[in-house]
Amino acid sequence: MYHSEFYVFDQKKPVPVVIRNYTQEDFAALIQIQSECFPPPFPSELWWNKEQLSNHVKLFPEGALCIEVDGILAGSLTGLCVQFDPNHIAHTWEEITNHGYIKNHNPSGDSLYIVDISVRPKFRKLGLGKLMMQAMYHVVIQKKLVRLLGGGRMPGYHKVADRMKPDQYLNEVLMGKLKDPVITFLLRCGRVPIGIVENYLEDEESCNYAALMEWKNPFIK
């Protein structure tokens, strides 16, 4: 199981942080985090529910990580294992995550797929998302998986969709001409785009597109 203790800096003040696996005792706080990350008009029925969270800790506890800041639960990162074919990348979030229930978790899969990452708004300037992502890279290495993978929303795309295709938008972000809240964050975490997925998620800001982004295990050729 995962447990790492260290410090982050809130401006000039060191603050103790713990990354660990979440458990049933964390469920209420995890659902509260979802409500803060996805407030109305986002439908509350799409927040984590206890059945989904129970599946996460039962089916793949190694992929159920959370982060505490000075004893307060501040965010979570969830994944499952899948068998991935780089030559066939088309899929939806609902298909590959079993609507977040991860009943399709494949213990023999070669890739760790990110289901969700959430950080409470008041903690977002501390770099917690990147730290959790790095922790999940440790899981990939420990389990000798080929890669970490996930679809990245492109919430800035709707602003330019009338004049460029999604792959052009992604390329503009890669060249530094545009900045996207999600794609730029994932790039800073070490993720690399491998293609555009159409109809990935019902998401007006991204026009339903996502950039499929991976981090490859450097110890596996």
N, C-alpha and C positions, 0 to 999 in steps of 0.2 A: 504494500500500500504506500501511497505517496504522502510525505510529510516534509516540508521545508520551511525553516524559519530564517528570517533575515530582516533588513530594514529598507524602507523607502524614505525619500525626503519630501516632506510637505513644506515647500519653500526651503527654509534652512534647518528645519527641525526633523531629526530622524524619527520615524514612526515604525514600531514593530509590525511585521506582516507574517502571516502563515498561509502557505498553500497546502491544502490537504484534500483527501477524498470527502465528499459530502455524504451524510448519512440521513436516516429517517428523522433524526432530531433536528435537522436543518430545513425540513420541507416547508414549514410555515414561513421562514425567513426567505427562502428561495422564491416562493410565490410572491412575497412582498416585494422582492427585488424586481421581479417581472412586472409588477404593477407600476413601479417607479420608472422602469425603463420603457414601458409601453403603455402610457396613460391613455385615457379616453381622448379621442373617439376610437382608439384601438380596442377591439372587442375583448372583454375579460375572459371569454371562453377560450381564447387562444393563448392565455398565459399557461405556464406549466400547471398540471394538475397532479394530485397525489399518486394516481395510477402510473402516469408517465415517470415521475420521479422514482417511484418504487421499482419500476423496470430498469431504470438507469443503474441503481445501486445493486440490483440483483443480477442483471444480465451482464453488465460490464462495469463493475465498480471502479476499475482502473481508469475508465474514461469519464468518471464523474468527479470533477475537481471544483473546489471553491477557494476563495481567498478571503482572509480576515485581515482587517486593519485595526490594530489596537483592540482586538477582541470583538470587533463588529463585522458581521458577514457583509462583504462589499461586492461580491460578484461570483459568477460561476462560469464554467466551461464544460460542455458535455460532448462526448463523441461515442462512436460505435465502430466496429470493424466490418469492413466490406471487402469483397473481391472486386478489384477495379481493372477494367480494360481501357488503357489510354487511347485505343483506337475507336472506342465507342463511348463518348462522354455525355451523350444526351440523357438527361434524367430530370426529374423534379425533386424538390426538397421532400415532398410528401412521400414519394416512392422510396427514396434512398434512406430516409429516417423512420419509415413506417409511421408517418404523421407524428413523429416525436416519441413514439412508444418503444422504438428500437427492438421490436420483437424479431426483426430480421437480422439482428446482430450475428455475425459469422465469426466464431472463435478462430477459424482457420483462414480468415481473410487476410489479404496482404497490405491493406491500407486502413489507416485510422481516419474516419470521416467526421468532421465537426458538425454537430447538430445545432449548437447554439452557444453564443457567448454573450454574457450580460454583465455590465458594471453599473452600479448605482451612480446616478448623475453627479452626486456631490463628491465622488471619489475619482472622477474620470481624469483629473489632471495629474494623477500619481503614477500613470503608466501600468496600471494593474492588468489591463487586457494583454499587453505584450508579455508581461511576466507569466500570466497563465498559459499563453500560447507556448512560451518557451518550456514551461513545465510539461505540456502535452508532447513536445518534441522529445523530452526525456522518456515518456511512455513509449513513443514510437521506437526509440533506440533500445529500450529495455526489452520490448517484445519482438525486436528484430523485424519490424515491419518495413515495407519499402518506402512508404510515404505517409505524410499527413495531407489531407485533402479537404476541400470544402468550397461551396459556392459563395462568392462574395457579392453582396448587393452593390449596385451602382447608383446610389440615391441622387447623384448629381446629373445623371444622364438625361432626365426629362427636360432639363433646361436647354439642352442642345440637340434633342432628338429630331427636331425638324430640319436639321442641317448636317447631321452625320450619323452613320451607322454605329451600332454598339462596339464593333471591333475598332472603328476609328476613334471613338471616345476613349476606349481602353488604351490605345496607342498614344493618344494625347496625354493621358495621365502618366504613362510610362516615360514619355519624353519630358515631363515636368511642365508642360504647357497648361495642363488643367490639374486641379486637385479634387479628389473625391474622398468624402469622409470615411468610407469603408475601404475602398481599394488602396488608398494611400496608407491607411493604417496597416493593412495586411502586408503591403510591400515593406513597411518598416519592421514588421515582424519576421521578415525573411521568406515570405510566401511569393511564389512565382506564378503568373497566369499561364494556363495551358490551353485556354479556349473559352469561347462564349457559349453559354447554355441558354436556349430560348424557352420561354414559359416555365422558368425555374420555380417561381413563386409569384403569387398574386401581389404585385407591388407596383403601384402607380409611379412612384418616383424613379424606379429602375426600368419602367416600361416592361416589366416581367422578365427582364434579362438578368443574368448573373455572370460574373467572371469566375470560372473554375480555377482555383489557385491551390498549388501544392507546395509542400516542403519535403524534399527528398532526404531520406536517411543517408548521411554521408559515409556510413560504414558499410553500406550495401551497394555493390556495383550493379 
